[in-house]
Amino acid sequence: MLAAFVSALKTPDLRKKILFTLALVAVYRLGATLPSPGVSYTAVNQCLEEANGADTSLTTVLNLFSGGALLKLSIFALGIMPYITASIIIQLLGVVIPRFEQLKKQGQAGQAKLTQYTRYLTIGLGVLQSTAFVGLAITDGPSNLFGSCTVRSQVVPDQSVFGLIVLVLTMTAGTAAVMWMGELITDRGIGNGMSILIFTSIAARIPAEGQNILSGQGGVVFAAIIVIAFLIIAAVVFVEQGQRRLPVQYAKRMVGRKMYGGTSTYLPLKVNQAGVIPVIFATSLLYIPSLILGLVSTTTVNEVTGEVEYSGVAQFFNQYVVNQSSWVHILLYFGLIIFFTYFYVGITFNPTERADDLKKYGGFIPGIRPGRPTAEYLQFVLSRITLPGSIYLGIVAILPNMFLSITGEGQNQNFPFGGTAVLIMVGVGLDTVKQIETQLMQRNYEGFLR
């Protein structure tokens, strides 16, 4: 592997791409630490110290994707999350709206149009999300972005209309800049720009989370978590690389005076065909009760403990649905991940279209007739392979929740080596290594994965 790194750095154009990517990553992390206009970093740091690095249940994943920039209300506070949401929405609309489905079939021109729609939707979502989080930062209720911080009213000293508009526009502009940098990395860097920025954001939080565990739990617990982290990463790499290879044979055909076809290949079906999207869907859906409780429920503050107490039905939802260490929450989370895995695979992989493509180019699966029998066979194999993939996603995602339930550490996810974080980091890491390896193979160098 070290020889592959040396070969990559010795290749002029590949070295230029790697350095360009690292430079944009550095700019991205710099923007995540720069304060937005009108935000008091002194008050923000004091609130973070009082919270001891813990996030509220509403902002856990969003703060994860922004690398901790959300709770600092920095220029890049929203990170890449609006773009991810916009991409998912456009992808889902491609199944519902015939116009989008036609654009997907038009090749590069249609994809450029869909990309433009994604950019517009990203800006719109950036305005909505920045407005919402600025509103949560200045509210006095229990749904405040900084919880029960004693100086939360000083985080945004200037709460005039003009000051808040400037703050919202700055955070929206930061979202547009992050989107632009991600596209630059994809075009001129080593590829997968948005994924690399997400990877950077998650990796930036690991040292701080590790320091919190080391100082709070001791060296023995920290060492045990490191060992567990390596085991989880090894298991995720093993499953992410797993695939079912269906043999495909192409018949020989004459085109003019040349003979085409007659080759054998395979159709790969990954065990985790849906990626991390089902986890994001399930997490977002489970945050809806938390948001509703914070906005409409009646709450009181316990004078002894200082904790927020809910009344009536809200107490039940807060204790069993919102509380991430509750077994009801864990089982519901696990079930939603399985459901969304089947749902997402069903809308992204169409067996009928794949069978038609094989038939069009003279390909067939040995022992299976082309056309409808091939589509039925692909659907059969896909339904069988999606089950272990969905169970794997669910188990990895609920690891932090089970850790919290067993240790009784409260409602916040402070386990940095499980769930969404490790799925994204391992997936992006493997894709990036394959990108560099492909470019090395084109120059007759040995790659990373020998």
C-alpha positions in Angstrom: 0.0 0.0 0.0 2.9 2.4 0.8 4.3 1.7 -2.7 1.0 2.6 -4.2 0.9 5.9 -2.3 4.4 6.6 -3.5 3.4 5.8 -7.1 0.4 8.0 -6.8 2.4 11.0 -5.6 5.1 10.4 -8.3 2.5 10.7 -11.1 2.3 14.4 -11.9 -1.4 14.7 -12.9 -2.6 12.4 -10.0 -0.4 14.3 -7.5 -2.0 17.5 -8.7 -5.5 16.1 -8.1 -4.6 14.8 -4.6 -3.1 18.2 -3.6 -6.0 20.1 -5.1 -8.4 17.9 -3.1 -6.5 18.4 0.2 -6.4 22.2 -0.4 -10.2 22.3 -0.8 -10.7 20.1 2.3 -8.5 22.5 4.3 -10.6 25.5 3.1 -13.8 23.5 4.1 -12.5 22.9 7.6 -11.4 26.5 7.9 -14.9 27.7 7.0 -16.4 25.3 9.6 -14.5 27.2 12.3 -15.1 30.8 11.1 -17.9 32.5 13.1 -20.9 33.9 11.2 -21.6 37.6 11.6 -23.5 38.4 14.8 -22.6 35.2 16.6 -20.7 35.4 19.9 -18.2 32.6 20.0 -17.5 33.2 23.7 -21.1 32.3 24.5 -21.1 29.4 22.0 -17.9 27.8 23.5 -19.4 28.2 27.0 -22.6 26.4 26.0 -20.6 23.6 24.4 -18.5 23.3 27.6 -21.7 23.1 29.7 -23.1 20.4 27.4 -19.8 18.5 27.5 -19.8 17.8 23.8 -23.3 16.2 23.8 -25.8 17.0 21.1 -29.6 17.3 21.5 -31.5 14.5 19.8 -32.7 16.9 17.1 -29.2 17.9 16.0 -27.1 14.8 16.4 -26.9 13.7 12.7 -26.9 17.3 11.3 -24.0 18.2 13.6 -22.2 15.0 12.6 -22.4 15.9 8.9 -21.2 19.4 9.6 -18.2 18.3 11.6 -19.5 20.1 14.7 -20.0 23.4 12.9 -23.8 23.5 13.3 -23.7 24.1 17.1 -21.1 26.7 16.5 -23.3 28.6 14.0 -20.3 29.0 11.7 -20.2 30.0 8.0 -20.4 26.3 6.9 -22.8 25.4 9.8 -25.2 23.5 7.5 -22.4 21.6 5.9 -23.4 19.3 3.0 -26.7 18.2 4.5 -29.0 20.5 2.3 -27.3 19.0 -0.8 -27.8 15.5 0.4 -31.4 16.1 1.1 -31.9 17.8 -2.3 -30.2 14.9 -4.1 -32.4 12.3 -2.3 -35.6 14.3 -3.1 -34.6 14.7 -6.8 -33.8 11.0 -7.0 -37.2 10.0 -5.4 -39.0 12.4 -7.7 -37.5 10.6 -10.7 -39.8 7.7 -9.9 -42.9 9.9 -9.5 -42.5 12.6 -12.1 -42.3 11.4 -15.8 -40.3 14.5 -16.8 -37.5 13.6 -14.4 -37.5 10.0 -15.5 -37.1 11.1 -19.1 -34.2 13.3 -18.1 -32.5 10.3 -16.5 -32.6 8.5 -19.8 -31.2 11.3 -21.9 -27.6 10.7 -20.8 -25.2 13.5 -20.0 -27.5 16.3 -21.1 -30.4 15.1 -18.9 -28.1 14.5 -15.9 -26.8 18.1 -16.2 -30.4 19.3 -16.1 -31.1 17.2 -13.0 -27.9 18.6 -11.4 -29.1 22.1 -12.0 -32.5 21.3 -10.3 -30.5 19.8 -7.4 -28.5 23.0 -7.0 -31.7 25.2 -6.9 -33.3 22.9 -4.4 -30.2 23.0 -2.3 -30.3 26.8 -2.0 -34.0 26.7 -1.1 -33.4 24.0 1.6 -30.4 26.1 2.8 -32.6 29.1 3.4 -35.2 27.0 5.2 -32.7 25.1 7.4 -30.6 28.2 8.2 -33.8 30.1 9.2 -35.0 27.2 11.3 -31.7 26.8 13.2 -31.2 30.5 13.7 -34.8 30.5 15.2 -33.9 27.6 17.4 -30.8 29.4 18.6 -32.6 32.6 19.7 -35.8 30.9 21.2 -36.2 30.8 24.9 -38.2 27.5 25.1 -36.9 24.0 25.8 -36.4 23.4 22.1 -33.5 25.9 22.1 -30.5 24.7 20.0 -28.2 24.9 23.0 -30.6 23.2 25.5 -30.4 24.6 29.1 -27.2 26.6 28.6 -27.1 29.6 31.0 -25.9 32.0 28.4 -27.9 30.9 25.4 -29.5 34.3 25.0 -26.1 35.8 24.4 -25.2 33.5 21.5 -26.8 35.9 19.0 -26.6 39.3 20.7 -28.0 41.3 17.7 -31.5 39.8 17.2 -32.8 42.6 15.0 -34.5 41.7 11.7 -31.5 42.9 9.7 -29.0 41.0 11.8 -30.9 37.8 11.6 -31.3 38.2 7.8 -27.6 38.7 7.4 -27.0 35.6 9.5 -29.4 33.4 7.4 -27.9 34.7 4.1 -24.4 34.0 5.4 -25.2 30.4 6.3 -27.0 29.9 3.0 -24.0 31.3 1.1 -21.8 28.9 3.0 -24.0 26.0 1.8 -23.6 27.1 -1.8 -19.8 27.4 -1.3 -19.7 23.9 0.1 -21.7 22.5 -2.8 -19.4 24.3 -5.2 -16.2 22.9 -3.6 -17.7 19.4 -3.7 -18.3 19.7 -7.4 -14.8 21.0 -7.9 -13.4 18.0 -6.1 -15.5 15.7 -8.3 -14.4 17.4 -11.6 -10.8 18.3 -10.9 -9.9 16.3 -7.8 -9.9 12.5 -7.1 -13.7 12.3 -7.4 -16.6 11.8 -5.0 -16.4 15.4 -3.8 -19.5 15.5 -1.7 -18.7 12.1 -0.1 -15.1 13.3 0.7 -16.5 16.4 2.5 -18.8 14.3 4.6 -15.9 12.0 5.4 -13.9 15.0 6.5 -16.7 16.3 8.7 -17.2 13.0 10.5 -13.4 12.4 10.9 -13.0 15.9 12.4 -15.2 14.9 15.3 -13.5 11.7 16.2 -10.5 13.2 18.2 -12.8 15.3 20.4 -15.2 12.4 21.0 -12.2 10.2 21.9 -10.9 12.8 24.3 -14.3 13.0 26.0 -14.3 9.2 26.5 -10.7 9.1 27.7 -11.2 11.9 30.2 -14.7 10.8 31.4 -14.4 7.0 31.3 -10.7 6.3 31.8 -8.0 4.5 29.8 -9.5 1.0 30.1 -12.8 1.9 28.6 -11.1 4.0 25.9 -8.9 1.0 24.9 -11.9 -1.3 24.8 -13.7 1.1 22.5 -10.7 1.3 20.2 -10.7 -2.5 19.9 -14.5 -2.6 19.3 -14.0 0.2 16.7 -11.5 -1.9 14.7 -13.7 -4.9 14.9 -16.7 -2.9 13.6 -14.7 -1.3 10.8 -13.4 -4.8 9.7 -16.9 -6.2 9.7 -18.2 -3.2 7.7 -15.4 -3.5 5.1 -16.1 -7.2 4.7 -19.8 -6.7 4.1 -19.4 -3.6 1.9 -17.1 -5.6 -0.4 -19.5 -8.5 -0.6 -21.5 -9.0 -3.7 -23.5 -11.6 -5.7 -22.1 -12.0 -9.2 -24.6 -13.2 -11.7 -22.9 -14.6 -14.9 -23.9 -12.9 -18.1 -23.1 -14.3 -21.6 -23.3 -12.2 -24.7 -24.2 -13.9 -28.0 -22.1 -13.4 -31.1 -23.5 -11.1 -33.8 -22.3 -9.7 -37.1 -22.3 -5.9 -37.7 -21.0 -5.3 -41.2 -17.9 -7.4 -41.5 -17.1 -7.4 -37.8 -18.1 -9.9 -35.2 -19.2 -8.6 -31.8 -20.2 -10.4 -28.6 -19.3 -13.9 -27.5 -17.8 -12.6 -24.2 -18.6 -13.6 -20.6 -19.0 -11.2 -17.8 -21.0 -10.8 -14.6 -23.7 -8.6 -13.1 -22.6 -7.5 -9.6 -25.4 -7.2 -6.9 -24.0 -5.7 -3.7 -25.1 -7.1 -0.3 -25.6 -3.5 0.8 -27.2 -2.2 -2.4 -28.8 0.8 -0.7 -25.7 2.3 1.0 -26.3 4.5 4.0 -29.5 6.2 2.6 -31.9 4.0 4.7 -30.2 5.0 7.9 -30.5 8.7 7.0 -34.2 8.2 6.2 -34.9 6.4 9.4 -33.0 8.8 11.5 -34.7 11.8 9.9 -38.2 10.2 10.5 -37.4 9.5 14.2 -36.4 13.1 14.7 -39.9 14.3 13.8 -41.4 13.4 17.3 -38.5 15.3 18.9 -39.2 18.4 16.8 -42.9 18.3 17.5 -42.4 17.9 21.2 -40.1 20.9 21.3 -42.5 23.1 19.4 -46.0 22.2 20.6 -45.8 20.3 23.9 -46.3 21.7 27.4 -43.2 21.5 29.5 -42.0 22.4 33.0 -38.5 22.6 34.4 -37.7 20.6 37.5 -36.3 23.0 40.1 -34.2 20.3 41.7 -32.6 18.5 38.7 -33.1 21.3 36.2 -34.4 18.8 33.6 -37.3 19.5 31.2 -40.4 17.5 32.1 -43.2 16.8 29.6 -46.9 16.2 30.5 -49.4 13.7 29.2 -48.8 11.8 26.0 -45.7 13.9 25.4 -44.1 12.2 28.4 -44.6 8.8 26.8 -43.1 9.9 23.5 -40.2 11.5 25.2 -39.4 8.5 27.3 -39.9 5.7 24.7 -39.7 7.2 21.2 -37.4 10.2 21.5 -35.0 8.7 24.1 -32.3 7.0 22.0 -31.5 4.5 24.8 -35.0 3.2 25.0 -35.6 -0.3 23.6 -38.8 0.9 21.9 -36.7 3.5 20.1 -34.1 0.9 19.2 -36.6 -1.6 17.8 -38.5 1.1 15.9 -35.2 2.4 14.4 -34.2 -1.1 13.4 -37.6 -1.8 11.7 -37.5 1.5 9.8 -34.1 0.8 8.5 -35.2 -2.6 7.1 -38.3 -1.0 5.5 -36.4 1.9 3.9 -33.7 -0.5 2.6 -36.3 -2.5 0.7 -38.0 0.8 -0.4 -34.8 2.4 -1.7 -33.5 -0.7 -3.5 -36.9 -1.0 -5.1 -36.8 2.5 -6.6 -33.2 2.6 -7.6 -32.8 -0.9 -9.1 -35.4 -1.8 -11.7 -35.1 -5.5 -12.7 -37.3 -5.0 -15.8 -35.1 -2.2 -17.2 -32.0 -4.2 -16.5 -33.4 -7.3 -18.2 -34.4 -5.1 -21.2 -30.9 -3.7 -21.4 -29.4 -7.2 -21.4 -31.8 -8.3 -24.1 -31.1 -5.2 -26.2 -27.3 -5.9 -26.3 -27.7 -9.6 -26.8 -26.9 -10.6 -23.2 -28.5 -13.3 -21.1 -28.0 -15.1 -17.9 -27.2 -18.8 -18.6 -30.2 -21.0 -17.9 -32.6 -18.0 -17.8 -34.6 -16.9 -20.9 -34.2 -13.2 -21.9 -37.0 -10.7 -21.1 -39.6 -11.3 -18.4 -38.0 -14.5 -16.9 -34.7 -12.6 -16.5 -36.5 -9.7 -14.7 -38.3 -12.2 -12.4 -35.0 -13.9 -11.6 -33.2 -10.6 -10.9 -36.1 -9.6 -8.6 -35.9 -13.0 -6.8 -32.1 -12.7 -6.2 -32.4 -9.0 -5.2 -35.1 -9.7 -2.6 -33.0 -12.5 -1.1 -29.8 -10.5 -0.9 -31.5 -7.3 0.4 -32.6 -9.1 3.6 -29.1 -9.7 5.0 -28.0 -6.3 3.8 -30.9 -4.5 5.6 -30.2 -6.5 8.8 -26.5 -5.6 8.6 -27.4 -1.9 8.2 -29.8 -2.1 11.2 -27.3 -3.8 13.5 -24.5 -1.3 12.7 -26.8 1.7 13.1 -28.3 0.7 16.5 -24.9 -0.1 18.0 -24.6 3.3 19.6 -28.2 3.1 20.9 -27.5 -0.3 22.4 -24.3 1.0 24.0 -26.3 3.8 25.6 -29.0 1.5 26.8 -26.6 -0.9 28.4 -24.4 1.7 30.0 -27.2 4.1 30.9 -25.3 7.1 29.6 -28.4 9.1 28.8 -30.1 10.1 25.5 -27.2 11.4 23.4 -25.0 9.4 21.0 -21.4 9.8 22.3 -20.1 6.5 20.8 -18.2 7.7 17.8 -17.3 4.4 16.1 -20.8 3.0 15.2 -23.9 3.8 13.3 -24.0 6.3 10.5 -20.5 7.6 11.1 -18.6 4.3 10.5 -20.9 3.4 7.5 -20.1 6.6 5.7 -16.4 6.7 6.6 -15.8 3.1 5.5 -17.9 3.5 2.3 -16.3 6.7 1.3 -12.8 5.5 2.1 -13.2 2.4 -0.1 -14.7 4.4 -3.0 -11.8 6.9 -2.8 -9.2 4.2 -2.7 -10.8 2.5 -5.8 -10.8 5.9 -7.6 -7.1 6.3 -7.1 -6.4 2.6 -7.8 -8.3 2.9 -11.2 -6.1 5.8 -12.2 -3.0 4.0 -11.1 -4.0 0.9 -13.1 -4.3 3.1 -16.2 -0.7 3.9 -15.9 0.4 0.3 -15.3 1.1 0.8 -11.6 0.0 -1.6 -8.9 -3.0 -0.4 -6.9 -3.8 -0.4 -3.2 -6.0 -3.6 -3.3 -3.8 -6.3 -4.6 
